[in-house]
């Protein structure tokens, strides 16, 4: 949490303070339940997630307008709510934990998800499997996640909302 409000872990923040895991898990649960409620209330069954009114199918199927306007926060929340660990950065700016990192993508409305960790921590060896896990989570929540190989042969996901055809 920063400034008194909930912030999903993007993987660029500090590691959690010892003994705060249960409180953080509860905060994530409340935030995710709230996100699903936003999806329920804004879905009109059009498949776009941007309508108004109640009903309209599975709230997990299509991101809400709030998510489309804040894709980094939305994707980070989805991954954290799924129990996938975020990376973390120490006070000196070095990675201190292995996990996902969510950042803005190259194109508007896209997000880049990487699997990063401290030097020698094994993140490069884990990345394909862990990013595939991230992609499965996001695909089930109305996000399209495509796996790419970037510079130095490191893999990453490019993520964007699946647009409804409604």
Residue, then its C-alpha position, 0 to 999 in steps of 0.5 A: x500500500x502506498x499513500x493509504x490506498x491499495x496498489x497492486x504489486x507490479x514487481x518494481x516495488x520494495x519487498x514486503x515487510x516481514x510478517x505482513x503476508x496475511x494482511x497483504x493477501x487479505x488486501x489483494x482478495x478485497x481488491x480482486x473481489x472489488x474488481x470482479x464486482x466492477x466487471x459485473x456491474x459494468x457488463x451489459x452482456x455485450x461482451x465489451x465490458x464497457x456497458x452499463x447495468x447488471x448481468x451479462x455473463x461471466x465477470x471474469x471473461x472481459x476486462x472492465x473499462x477501469x481496467x482498459x484505462x489502467x492496464x498495468x494496474x489491472x494485470x498486476x492485480x490479476x497476477x497477484x490475486x492468482x498467487x503468482x509472486x511479484x519481483x521486488x527491488x531493494x533500496x539500492x535498486x537491485x532485484x531482491x526477489x524473483x517474480x513477475x514485473x508488469x510495465x507499460x507495453x510499447x503500444x498504447x493499451x498494452x502491457x509487458x510482463x517479464x519474469x525477473x529476479x536477482x542475478x544468479x537467482x534462476x529467473x532466466x531458467x524459470x521464465x518460460x514456465x512461469x510466463x506461461x502460467x501468467x498467460x494462462x491466468x490472464x487468458x482466463x480473465x479476458x486478456x490476450x497474452x502472447x509470449x515473445x523472445x526479446x533482447x538477450x533471448x529473454x522471454x516476455x509477454x505482451x498483454x492486451x485486453x480481448x475486445x468483445x465483438x458485441 
